[in-house]
């Protein structure tokens, strides 16, 4: 094999290896970013917020057990926001009841609410 052909072949092999290495580094960065984002969403700050029940109805969708034991409750918070939470039928919420619910602020900025 001539020297110049061997050098071209070696260069092509080296470029192919570098492409594979770059792909591996990019994949590792994406996976690390996913773990970081999941950890960020797992950090939760909980606040109690007051409101008034404005609607009570059955849970739509989900499992039959959830439909049997739960209620979908619309709550008007004192700061003007409207939120929906799921409550147990045992709590027996009625329209007009003053309630305190838990506001969960996740590290990613996502906000969820729960009946407590």
C-alpha atoms as an extended CHARMM CRD file, in Angstrom:
* protein
*
       116  EXT
         1         1  UNK       CA              0.0000000000        0.0000000000        0.0000000000  PROA      1               0.0000000000
         2         2  UNK       CA              1.3470000000        3.3980000000       -0.8960000000  PROA      2               0.0000000000
         3         3  UNK       CA              2.1360000000        5.8220000000        1.8820000000  PROA      3               0.0000000000
         4         4  UNK       CA             -0.3070000000        8.5650000000        0.8050000000  PROA      4               0.0000000000
         5         5  UNK       CA             -3.1790000000        6.0830000000        0.5010000000  PROA      5               0.0000000000
         6         6  UNK       CA             -2.3900000000        4.7000000000        3.9410000000  PROA      6               0.0000000000
         7         7  UNK       CA             -2.3850000000        8.2510000000        5.4130000000  PROA      7               0.0000000000
         8         8  UNK       CA             -5.7860000000        9.0330000000        3.8220000000  PROA      8               0.0000000000
         9         9  UNK       CA             -7.1920000000        5.7690000000        5.1340000000  PROA      9               0.0000000000
        10        10  UNK       CA             -5.8260000000        6.4650000000        8.6440000000  PROA      10              0.0000000000
        11        11  UNK       CA             -7.3200000000        9.9740000000        8.5630000000  PROA      11              0.0000000000
        12        12  UNK       CA            -10.7380000000        8.6140000000        7.5640000000  PROA      12              0.0000000000
        13        13  UNK       CA            -10.5930000000        6.0470000000       10.3900000000  PROA      13              0.0000000000
        14        14  UNK       CA             -9.6090000000        8.7520000000       12.8820000000  PROA      14              0.0000000000
        15        15  UNK       CA            -12.5110000000       11.0020000000       11.7400000000  PROA      15              0.0000000000
        16        16  UNK       CA            -14.9780000000        8.1010000000       12.0680000000  PROA      16              0.0000000000
        17        17  UNK       CA            -13.7400000000        7.3860000000       15.6030000000  PROA      17              0.0000000000
        18        18  UNK       CA            -13.9970000000       11.0630000000       16.5700000000  PROA      18              0.0000000000
        19        19  UNK       CA            -17.5740000000       11.1850000000       15.2440000000  PROA      19              0.0000000000
        20        20  UNK       CA            -18.5040000000        8.1710000000       17.3730000000  PROA      20              0.0000000000
        21        21  UNK       CA            -16.8180000000        9.7070000000       20.4210000000  PROA      21              0.0000000000
        22        22  UNK       CA            -18.6430000000       13.0190000000       19.8670000000  PROA      22              0.0000000000
        23        23  UNK       CA            -21.9480000000       11.1540000000       19.5760000000  PROA      23              0.0000000000
        24        24  UNK       CA            -21.2180000000        9.3550000000       22.8610000000  PROA      24              0.0000000000
        25        25  UNK       CA            -20.3700000000       12.6210000000       24.6300000000  PROA      25              0.0000000000
        26        26  UNK       CA            -23.5630000000       14.2460000000       23.2940000000  PROA      26              0.0000000000
        27        27  UNK       CA            -25.6710000000       11.2860000000       24.4490000000  PROA      27              0.0000000000
        28        28  UNK       CA            -24.0720000000       11.4250000000       27.9170000000  PROA      28              0.0000000000
        29        29  UNK       CA            -24.7930000000       15.1750000000       28.1040000000  PROA      29              0.0000000000
        30        30  UNK       CA            -28.4620000000       14.6100000000       27.2030000000  PROA      30              0.0000000000
        31        31  UNK       CA            -28.8010000000       11.8900000000       29.8400000000  PROA      31              0.0000000000
        32        32  UNK       CA            -27.1000000000       14.0590000000       32.4730000000  PROA      32              0.0000000000
        33        33  UNK       CA            -29.4160000000       16.9430000000       31.5620000000  PROA      33              0.0000000000
        34        34  UNK       CA            -32.4240000000       14.6700000000       31.9800000000  PROA      34              0.0000000000
        35        35  UNK       CA            -31.2870000000       13.5910000000       35.4420000000  PROA      35              0.0000000000
        36        36  UNK       CA            -30.6640000000       17.2260000000       36.4040000000  PROA      36              0.0000000000
        37        37  UNK       CA            -34.1370000000       18.2670000000       35.1880000000  PROA      37              0.0000000000
        38        38  UNK       CA            -35.8100000000       15.3490000000       37.0080000000  PROA      38              0.0000000000
        39        39  UNK       CA            -33.9820000000       16.2820000000       40.2100000000  PROA      39              0.0000000000
        40        40  UNK       CA            -34.9920000000       19.9010000000       39.7850000000  PROA      40              0.0000000000
        41        41  UNK       CA            -38.6540000000       18.9370000000       39.3970000000  PROA      41              0.0000000000
        42        42  UNK       CA            -38.4060000000       16.7160000000       42.4840000000  PROA      42              0.0000000000
        43        43  UNK       CA            -37.5800000000       19.6850000000       44.7290000000  PROA      43              0.0000000000
        44        44  UNK       CA            -40.9510000000       20.9450000000       45.9460000000  PROA      44              0.0000000000
        45        45  UNK       CA            -41.8910000000       23.9050000000       48.1100000000  PROA      45              0.0000000000
        46        46  UNK       CA            -45.3620000000       23.6260000000       49.6940000000  PROA      46              0.0000000000
        47        47  UNK       CA            -47.5430000000       26.5710000000       50.7420000000  PROA      47              0.0000000000
        48        48  UNK       CA            -51.0160000000       26.6520000000       52.2690000000  PROA      48              0.0000000000
        49        49  UNK       CA            -53.4610000000       28.8520000000       50.3480000000  PROA      49              0.0000000000
        50        50  UNK       CA            -57.0060000000       29.7850000000       51.3020000000  PROA      50              0.0000000000
        51        51  UNK       CA            -59.9650000000       29.7200000000       48.9780000000  PROA      51              0.0000000000
        52        52  UNK       CA            -63.6570000000       29.0210000000       48.5220000000  PROA      52              0.0000000000
        53        53  UNK       CA            -65.1670000000       25.9470000000       46.8760000000  PROA      53              0.0000000000
        54        54  UNK       CA            -66.9980000000       27.0500000000       43.7400000000  PROA      54              0.0000000000
        55        55  UNK       CA            -67.7820000000       23.7080000000       42.0580000000  PROA      55              0.0000000000
        56        56  UNK       CA            -67.9540000000       20.0470000000       43.0440000000  PROA      56              0.0000000000
        57        57  UNK       CA            -68.3390000000       17.2200000000       40.5660000000  PROA      57              0.0000000000
        58        58  UNK       CA            -67.3030000000       13.6730000000       39.7370000000  PROA      58              0.0000000000
        59        59  UNK       CA            -63.8100000000       12.8260000000       38.5590000000  PROA      59              0.0000000000
        60        60  UNK       CA            -63.7850000000       12.4570000000       34.7870000000  PROA      60              0.0000000000
        61        61  UNK       CA            -61.6570000000        9.6120000000       33.4160000000  PROA      61              0.0000000000
        62        62  UNK       CA            -59.1060000000        7.7480000000       35.4530000000  PROA      62              0.0000000000
        63        63  UNK       CA            -59.8620000000        4.4770000000       37.1480000000  PROA      63              0.0000000000
        64        64  UNK       CA            -63.1980000000        3.2810000000       38.4470000000  PROA      64              0.0000000000
        65        65  UNK       CA            -61.8090000000        3.3070000000       42.0030000000  PROA      65              0.0000000000
        66        66  UNK       CA            -60.8900000000        6.9970000000       41.6870000000  PROA      66              0.0000000000
        67        67  UNK       CA            -64.3300000000        7.7830000000       40.2730000000  PROA      67              0.0000000000
        68        68  UNK       CA            -65.9750000000        5.8810000000       43.1190000000  PROA      68              0.0000000000
        69        69  UNK       CA            -63.9850000000        7.4740000000       45.9750000000  PROA      69              0.0000000000
        70        70  UNK       CA            -63.0440000000       10.9260000000       44.6760000000  PROA      70              0.0000000000
        71        71  UNK       CA            -64.4850000000       14.2760000000       43.6510000000  PROA      71              0.0000000000
        72        72  UNK       CA            -63.2180000000       17.0110000000       41.3580000000  PROA      72              0.0000000000
        73        73  UNK       CA            -63.3750000000       20.2990000000       43.2390000000  PROA      73              0.0000000000
        74        74  UNK       CA            -63.0360000000       23.7510000000       41.6880000000  PROA      74              0.0000000000
        75        75  UNK       CA            -61.5970000000       26.2870000000       44.1250000000  PROA      75              0.0000000000
        76        76  UNK       CA            -61.4440000000       30.0690000000       43.8040000000  PROA      76              0.0000000000
        77        77  UNK       CA            -58.3400000000       31.2040000000       45.7030000000  PROA      77              0.0000000000
        78        78  UNK       CA            -58.3840000000       34.5000000000       47.5920000000  PROA      78              0.0000000000
        79        79  UNK       CA            -55.8440000000       35.9430000000       45.1330000000  PROA      79              0.0000000000
        80        80  UNK       CA            -58.3000000000       35.3790000000       42.2390000000  PROA      80              0.0000000000
        81        81  UNK       CA            -56.8820000000       32.1990000000       40.7020000000  PROA      81              0.0000000000
        82        82  UNK       CA            -59.1510000000       29.2770000000       39.8100000000  PROA      82              0.0000000000
        83        83  UNK       CA            -57.7000000000       25.8200000000       40.5160000000  PROA      83              0.0000000000
        84        84  UNK       CA            -58.9750000000       22.2580000000       40.3800000000  PROA      84              0.0000000000
        85        85  UNK       CA            -58.0870000000       19.6550000000       42.9890000000  PROA      85              0.0000000000
        86        86  UNK       CA            -59.1340000000       16.0930000000       43.6580000000  PROA      86              0.0000000000
        87        87  UNK       CA            -60.6890000000       15.4120000000       47.0390000000  PROA      87              0.0000000000
        88        88  UNK       CA            -61.9660000000       12.3050000000       48.7520000000  PROA      88              0.0000000000
        89        89  UNK       CA            -65.7220000000       11.9380000000       49.0540000000  PROA      89              0.0000000000
        90        90  UNK       CA            -65.1380000000       11.4960000000       52.8010000000  PROA      90              0.0000000000
        91        91  UNK       CA            -64.1840000000       15.2050000000       53.0850000000  PROA      91              0.0000000000
        92        92  UNK       CA            -67.6760000000       16.1110000000       51.7920000000  PROA      92              0.0000000000
        93        93  UNK       CA            -66.9220000000       19.5240000000       50.2100000000  PROA      93              0.0000000000
        94        94  UNK       CA            -69.8480000000       21.8600000000       49.4160000000  PROA      94              0.0000000000
        95        95  UNK       CA            -70.0500000000       24.9610000000       47.2350000000  PROA      95              0.0000000000
        96        96  UNK       CA            -69.2660000000       28.0260000000       49.3400000000  PROA      96              0.0000000000
        97        97  UNK       CA            -67.1040000000       26.2160000000       51.9140000000  PROA      97              0.0000000000
        98        98  UNK       CA            -63.9230000000       28.0220000000       52.9580000000  PROA      98              0.0000000000
        99        99  UNK       CA            -60.9660000000       25.6580000000       52.4680000000  PROA      99              0.0000000000
       100       100  UNK       CA            -57.1970000000       25.5980000000       52.7190000000  PROA      100             0.0000000000
       101       101  UNK       CA            -55.3910000000       23.6990000000       49.9790000000  PROA      101             0.0000000000
       102       102  UNK       CA            -51.7150000000       22.9630000000       49.4420000000  PROA      102             0.0000000000
       103       103  UNK       CA            -49.8960000000       24.7130000000       46.6050000000  PROA      103             0.0000000000
       104       104  UNK       CA            -46.7850000000       22.7950000000       45.4880000000  PROA      104             0.0000000000
       105       105  UNK       CA            -44.1930000000       24.8570000000       43.6030000000  PROA      105             0.0000000000
       106       106  UNK       CA            -41.6730000000       22.5740000000       41.8800000000  PROA      106             0.0000000000
       107       107  UNK       CA            -38.1140000000       23.5800000000       41.0770000000  PROA      107             0.0000000000
       108       108  UNK       CA            -38.9490000000       23.7610000000       37.3670000000  PROA      108             0.0000000000
       109       109  UNK       CA            -41.7000000000       26.3020000000       38.0000000000  PROA      109             0.0000000000
       110       110  UNK       CA            -44.5600000000       23.8380000000       37.6490000000  PROA      110             0.0000000000
       111       111  UNK       CA            -47.3310000000       24.4700000000       40.1910000000  PROA      111             0.0000000000
       112       112  UNK       CA            -49.7010000000       21.7450000000       41.4090000000  PROA      112             0.0000000000
       113       113  UNK       CA            -52.4270000000       21.7520000000       44.0460000000  PROA      113             0.0000000000
       114       114  UNK       CA            -53.7110000000       19.1340000000       46.4550000000  PROA      114             0.0000000000
       115       115  UNK       CA            -56.5340000000       18.9080000000       48.9600000000  PROA      115             0.0000000000
       116       116  UNK       CA            -55.2690000000       18.9140000000       52.5290000000  PROA      116             0.0000000000
